[in-house]
Amino acid sequence: MTKQSQWVFFIEQNPQFSKVASSKVYMAILKILKKSSLTADKLHLKLPQVNSPDIDPILGSLEELKLVSKKDIFGQMLYSVSPLGNKLLKIYATARKEFSIE
C-alpha cells in the first residue's frame, strides 16, 4: 500500500479528521503537543499568531475527537497528544512526503 493510499484509507475510516488535517493551526498544535505536554497558556506562547481565546475551543475540539488528552496536574490542565493523535501525525507526515495534503 502506498503512503498516499494509506492516508486516503485512514481518512475514509476517520472522516472527522479531514478538517483537522487540512488546518495548519490544528496540525501545528498537535505537533507542538507531541513534543511535550503544555497548558493552554504555554501553548499560546508557542503560537502567538493564534488569538489566546481561540486556543481553548481548539483544544476542546481536539479533545472531543480524541486526538488530545488533558490531565489535571496540581490544578493546571496539561494537554498532550493521545495515541490516536500520534497515529494521525505519523500517517500525515509520511503521506506529506509523497503528495500535498492541504
PEJOWO-V59289 format. One line per field, one symbol per residue. ss: DSSP state (2 for helix, 1 for strand, 0 for the rest). psi: psi as a letter, one per 20 degrees, with the letter a starting at -180 (. if undefined). A space follows every 50 residues. Layout:
ss: ???
psi: ???
This chain:
ss: 00222222222220222222200222222222222001022222220000 02222222222222000111111001111110222222222222220000 00
psi: prhghggggghhhmhiighghiphgghggghgihhqpqrhghghhimiip pgiigghghghhghikhqqqpoolipopqrprhhhhgggghggghhhhrp h.
